[in-house]
Amino acid sequence: MKKSIVLKIISIILAVLTLLSLICAATVTGGGFLDLSNIARAFFISVAIVFGILAMVSWKFSKPKN
């Protein structure tokens, strides 16, 4: 496989993981004595940011050079 195709596949997978992480961050709920929902929400948002940046970088490097 060509390098550009592999990078595009990786970029698409990272974009899907970004969306899933944002969905998890939006739907996390908590309650009770030991409420860790804020920590989980911050974790999922930070993971979404990292995956989003990696997806954009890998998509950019998959483009052919002029």
N, C-alpha and C positions, 0 to 999 in steps of 0.2 A: 504494500500500500504506500501511496505517496504521503509525504509528511504533511501536506496541506489538508488532505482528507482526514488524517488522524487527528490533527489539531481542530478541525471543524467538529468532528464527533465529540472530542473532549469538551469543546466549548458548549455544545448543545447539552451534554450531560450536566455540566456545571450550571448552566442556566436553569435546567429543570430542578436541580438540587437547590438553587437559589429560591425558586418559587415555592418548593416544598418547605424550605426553612422559614420563609415569610408566612406561609399558611400556619405553620406550627406556632410561630411567634404571635400570630393574631388570635389563635384559638386556645392558647394555654390558659387554664383556669386553676385557681387554687383556693384553699380555704382551710380553716381549722387551726390547730395549734402550731404546726410547723409549715408555714406557707412559703414555698420556694418558687412561686410562679413568677415573681419579678426577676429572680436570678435566671430562670429558664428562658424567660422572654428576652432578657439581655443577651444570653448565650445564643439563642436562635437568630437574633438580629445581627450579631457580630459574625456568625457563620454565614449568613446571607450576604453580608457586605464582602467578606473574603471571597466567597464563591463567585459573586458577581464581578469582582475585579479580575479574578483569574479567568472567568469566562470571556470578558472583554479583551484581555491581553492575549489569550490563546486564539481568539477570533481574528485579532489584528495581525498576529504572526502567521496566520494561515493564508493571508492574501498574497498573491504573487508580487514579486518585486518588479518595479518598472525599469 
